[in-house]
Amino acid sequence: MANLKGFLAGIISSSTFGLIPLFTLPLMAQGMDFDSILFYRFLIAGISIGIVLPLKKISFRISKAELLTLSYLSIFYVVSAMFLFWGYNYLPSGIATTIHFLYPVFVTLIMFLYYHERLSVIIITAIIMAFFGVAFLSIGGAAEKIDMAGIGIVLISAIGYALYIIKVSKSKVRNMNGSKLTFYVLLIGALIFYIQTLIKGTFQIIPNTQSLINILLLAILPTVISNLALVYAIKRIGSTLTAVLGAMEPLTALCVGILVFGEPITSRIATGFLLIISAVSLIILSRPLEKIIRQLFFRLRQ
């Protein structure tokens, strides 16, 4: 049951994270700089979680060592968010989301090379299926608009997110309550963006009511809910499985494009959709499948 909850949390995390362009692009169209958008996003999300902590009887107290760890975790998350938003200036949001999805590849490589984590054939197959699914989605979109500078920027975002996922599970705060961890990561991130806007002279006031609504939704859905679900999933099923379940992220972006912006469904998009759904299903069933395969192999040897 704990594993099932972990899988569900991973899917919820990536699905809500895929909603970022839905709220961000209208803000950027209003002339808001991404540093200011991210400051408001992190600040409101951090305050929201901070209100919940006392209700759940969770202490705000942390040690100096924990503060240091939370600070570098926040830097990884800030890099990921900043470079993804920056990438929206160079790439269509769907393509940027697709490239950002490469973070499971970086997670897998780092976990395999640095932490010597074993990869089963099923998980490797699922990763390959998810990668090709994302590739089909990319080809099915406006591929001719891809900018190489934008690709490099969003790849940095993917690496930052991969490092954040890994370090959450490998750091000194891995046993810290998920809400408390996310609270500090977001508030430290908000402080970083505030200082950055002051240095650059780009701090902006929220221009209108519609922008305020978009910022509130951006802070709650793809930030508070996504981050809490992410930390929960990492603690239940580990970094690699949580990362691969991020396949739901570009899938969500695809659904938003179709349902909100009226984008057409092509055969390539449908193929990518089916590959990603199959990959996620394979991951969820990976452990029981591995058990069945081992039992069959054992019987064949007898």
C-alpha positions in Angstrom: 0.0 0.0 0.0 2.9 2.4 0.8 4.4 1.8 -2.6 1.0 2.4 -4.3 0.7 5.7 -2.5 4.2 6.6 -3.6 3.4 5.8 -7.2 0.2 7.9 -7.0 2.1 10.8 -5.4 4.7 10.7 -8.2 2.0 10.9 -10.8 0.2 13.7 -9.0 3.5 15.6 -8.7 4.4 15.4 -12.3 0.9 16.0 -13.6 0.4 19.2 -11.6 4.0 20.3 -12.5 2.9 20.1 -16.1 0.4 22.9 -15.5 3.1 25.5 -15.1 2.8 26.9 -18.7 -0.9 27.3 -18.3 -0.4 30.0 -15.6 3.0 31.3 -16.5 2.6 32.2 -20.1 -0.3 34.6 -19.5 1.8 36.4 -16.8 4.8 36.7 -19.2 2.4 38.1 -21.8 1.4 40.8 -19.3 5.1 41.8 -19.3 6.1 40.2 -16.0 9.8 39.1 -15.7 10.3 35.5 -14.8 12.3 36.5 -11.7 9.4 38.4 -10.2 6.9 35.6 -11.2 9.1 33.0 -9.4 9.5 35.3 -6.4 5.7 35.5 -5.9 5.3 31.8 -6.8 7.8 30.6 -4.1 6.7 33.2 -1.5 3.0 32.5 -1.7 3.6 28.7 -1.8 6.0 28.9 1.1 3.5 30.9 3.2 0.7 28.5 2.3 2.7 25.6 3.6 3.8 27.6 6.6 0.2 28.1 7.7 -0.4 24.4 7.5 2.6 23.3 9.6 1.3 24.5 13.0 -2.1 22.9 12.2 -0.3 19.6 11.7 1.7 20.2 14.9 5.0 20.3 13.0 7.7 22.4 14.5 9.6 25.0 12.5 12.8 24.3 14.4 15.8 23.2 12.3 19.5 22.9 13.1 22.3 24.9 11.4 23.4 21.8 9.5 19.8 21.3 8.3 19.6 24.9 7.2 22.8 24.5 5.1 21.4 21.4 3.5 18.1 23.0 2.8 19.9 26.0 1.3 21.7 24.0 -1.4 18.6 22.0 -2.1 16.8 25.3 -2.7 19.6 26.4 -5.0 19.1 23.2 -7.1 15.3 23.9 -7.2 15.8 27.6 -8.0 18.2 26.7 -10.9 15.6 24.3 -12.3 12.7 26.7 -12.1 14.6 29.7 -13.3 16.1 28.0 -16.4 12.7 26.4 -17.3 11.0 29.8 -17.2 13.9 31.4 -19.1 13.5 28.6 -21.7 9.9 29.7 -22.4 11.5 32.8 -24.1 13.2 30.6 -26.6 10.9 27.6 -27.1 7.2 26.8 -27.3 6.0 25.7 -23.8 5.3 22.2 -25.0 8.8 21.7 -26.4 10.4 23.2 -23.3 8.4 20.9 -21.1 9.4 17.9 -23.3 13.1 18.8 -23.0 12.8 19.4 -19.2 11.4 15.8 -19.0 14.9 14.5 -19.8 15.6 14.9 -16.1 14.8 11.2 -15.4 17.7 10.3 -17.7 20.1 12.5 -15.6 18.7 11.0 -12.4 19.2 7.5 -13.7 22.7 8.2 -14.9 23.8 9.8 -11.6 22.1 7.1 -9.5 23.8 4.4 -11.5 27.2 6.0 -11.9 27.6 7.7 -8.5 25.4 5.7 -6.2 25.7 2.3 -8.0 21.9 1.8 -8.0 20.8 -1.3 -9.8 18.6 -0.9 -12.9 16.2 -3.7 -13.8 15.4 -4.6 -17.4 11.8 -3.5 -16.9 12.8 0.0 -15.6 15.3 0.5 -18.4 12.6 -0.5 -20.9 10.1 1.9 -19.3 12.7 4.7 -19.5 13.3 4.0 -23.2 9.5 3.9 -23.9 9.0 7.2 -22.0 11.8 8.9 -23.8 10.5 7.8 -27.2 7.0 8.9 -26.2 8.3 12.4 -25.4 10.2 12.4 -28.7 7.0 11.6 -30.6 5.3 14.5 -28.8 8.1 16.8 -29.7 8.0 15.8 -33.4 4.3 16.2 -33.4 4.6 19.8 -32.4 6.3 22.9 -33.8 9.7 21.3 -34.0 10.9 23.8 -36.6 10.8 26.5 -33.9 13.3 24.8 -31.6 16.2 27.1 -30.7 19.5 25.5 -29.7 20.1 28.1 -27.0 16.7 27.3 -25.6 17.6 23.6 -25.6 20.7 24.3 -23.6 18.9 26.4 -21.1 16.2 23.9 -20.5 18.7 21.1 -20.2 20.3 22.9 -17.3 16.8 23.1 -15.8 16.5 19.3 -16.2 19.9 18.8 -14.5 19.0 21.1 -11.6 15.7 19.2 -11.1 17.5 15.8 -11.2 20.0 16.9 -8.6 17.2 18.2 -6.4 15.3 14.9 -6.6 18.5 12.9 -5.8 19.7 15.1 -2.9 16.3 15.1 -1.2 16.6 11.3 -0.8 20.4 11.3 -0.1 20.8 14.4 2.2 20.8 14.9 5.9 17.1 16.1 5.7 15.8 13.0 4.0 13.9 12.1 7.1 12.5 15.6 7.7 8.8 16.0 7.3 8.0 16.7 3.6 5.9 19.8 4.3 8.6 21.3 6.5 11.3 20.5 3.9 9.3 22.1 1.1 8.5 25.1 3.3 12.1 26.0 3.8 13.1 25.2 0.2 10.5 27.5 -1.1 11.1 30.4 1.3 14.9 30.3 0.7 14.1 30.2 -3.0 11.8 33.2 -2.7 14.6 35.1 -0.9 17.1 34.2 -3.7 14.7 35.5 -6.4 13.9 38.7 -4.4 17.6 39.5 -4.0 18.1 38.8 -7.7 15.3 41.2 -8.7 16.8 43.9 -6.5 20.3 43.4 -8.0 18.9 43.5 -11.6 16.3 46.2 -10.8 13.5 44.1 -12.3 11.2 43.7 -9.3 7.6 44.1 -10.4 4.2 44.6 -8.7 1.4 42.2 -9.8 -0.3 44.2 -12.6 -3.9 43.2 -12.3 -6.5 40.8 -10.8 -6.2 38.2 -13.5 -2.4 38.1 -13.0 -3.0 37.7 -9.3 -5.3 34.7 -9.9 -2.7 33.1 -12.2 0.1 33.6 -9.6 -2.1 32.1 -6.8 -2.9 29.0 -9.0 0.8 28.8 -10.0 1.8 28.8 -6.4 -0.7 26.2 -5.3 -1.1 23.6 -8.0 2.3 23.1 -9.7 4.2 24.3 -6.5 2.6 23.4 -3.2 0.8 20.2 -4.3 3.5 19.2 -6.8 6.4 19.6 -4.3 4.6 17.9 -1.4 3.7 15.0 -3.6 7.3 14.8 -5.0 8.9 14.6 -1.5 6.3 12.0 -0.4 7.0 9.9 -3.6 10.8 10.1 -3.2 10.6 8.8 0.4 8.2 5.9 -0.6 9.6 4.7 -3.9 13.0 6.3 -4.4 14.5 8.9 -6.8 14.6 6.8 -9.9 11.0 5.6 -10.0 9.8 9.1 -9.0 11.8 10.6 -11.8 10.5 8.2 -14.5 6.9 8.9 -13.4 7.6 12.4 -14.5 6.4 11.2 -17.9 3.0 12.6 -16.8 4.5 16.1 -17.0 4.6 16.4 -20.8 1.4 14.4 -21.0 -0.3 17.1 -18.9 1.1 19.8 -21.1 -0.2 18.0 -24.1 -3.7 17.7 -22.6 -3.7 21.4 -21.7 -2.7 22.3 -25.3 -5.6 20.2 -26.7 -8.3 21.1 -24.2 -7.4 24.8 -23.5 -5.7 26.0 -26.6 -7.4 23.7 -29.2 -4.3 22.1 -30.5 -5.0 19.1 -32.9 -4.3 15.5 -32.1 -1.9 14.0 -34.8 -0.9 10.3 -35.2 2.5 11.1 -33.7 1.0 12.8 -30.7 -1.3 9.8 -30.2 1.6 7.4 -30.4 3.6 9.5 -27.9 0.6 9.5 -25.6 0.2 5.7 -25.7 4.0 5.2 -25.2 4.0 7.4 -22.1 0.9 5.8 -20.6 2.4 2.4 -21.2 5.7 3.4 -19.6 4.0 4.7 -16.5 1.9 1.6 -16.2 5.0 -0.6 -16.6 6.7 1.3 -13.8 3.8 0.9 -11.5 3.7 -2.9 -12.2 7.5 -3.3 -12.3 8.0 -4.9 -8.9 5.2 -7.5 -9.2 6.4 -8.2 -12.8 9.9 -8.7 -11.6 8.7 -11.1 -9.0 6.7 -13.1 -11.6 9.6 -13.2 -14.0 11.9 -14.5 -11.2 9.4 -17.2 -10.3 9.1 -18.3 -13.9 12.8 -18.3 -14.4 13.2 -20.4 -11.2 10.6 -22.9 -12.4 12.2 -23.2 -15.8 15.5 -24.1 -14.2 14.0 -26.9 -12.2 
